[in-house]
Amino acid sequence: MVLFWEIIGWVAVVSTASQFFPQVVKAWRTKKVRDISLLSFILVTLTASSWLLYGYYKKDAVILAANSLVFVSVIIIVVLKIMYRKKQRS
């Protein structure tokens, strides 16, 4: 039964972590970030970092893996938003 819940946890990792990848790819390719809410992604960054700290405290690999991937992808989006925002104003 424990294996079942581990599998569910890792399915959650994949689905949670992959939710921002399409946005990262689209922003990277098109360099269009006008419709991306910077505040929203900053809040997701704060949420992911809080979960990372909690996962570290609990020594939970599932929480750490999911939120590490979310954190990295959201940071990329925030950086792209800041970089490309200036270019779109010109």
Secondary structure, 3 states (H helix, E strand, C coil): CHHHHHHHHHHHHHHHHHCCHHHHHHHHHHCCCCCCCHHHHHHHHHHHHHHHHHHHHHCCHHHHHHHHHHHHHHHHHHHHHHHHHHHHHC
